[in-house]
Amino acid sequence: MAPPFMVSIPHRLGRDEALRRLKSGLDTATSKFGQYFVVEEEIWADNQLKFRIAALGQTASGTIEVFDDRVRLEVELPWLLDRIARRAQKMIEGEGTILIGRK
């Protein structure tokens, strides 16, 4: 299995504001990219989201953790999804930046 796919998005919002923006923005992201994946599980605990998604007949699981100065996405991906994610990393980082409201 490939190493986890990780993206770190810096911010200056503080943990609580970044968390609020992230939670409100995830619905928008899901509707925007919902034709590509299905969220099978979403569990929030304090500042961490554990999730499982399905895409292209495969499943992936990961976490999104919100810190005072960054948001970190870490996902365990099967080979095909890993290849796609690594090629789309800049787009994923850009969408994450938009999601938390940092221009």
Secondary structure, DSSP 4 states (H G I P E B T S, - for coil): -PPPEEEEEE-SS-HHHHHHHHHHHHHHHHHHHTTT-EEEEEEEETTEEEEEEEETTEEEEEEEEE-SSEEEEEEE--HHHHHHHHHTHHHHHHHHHHHTT--
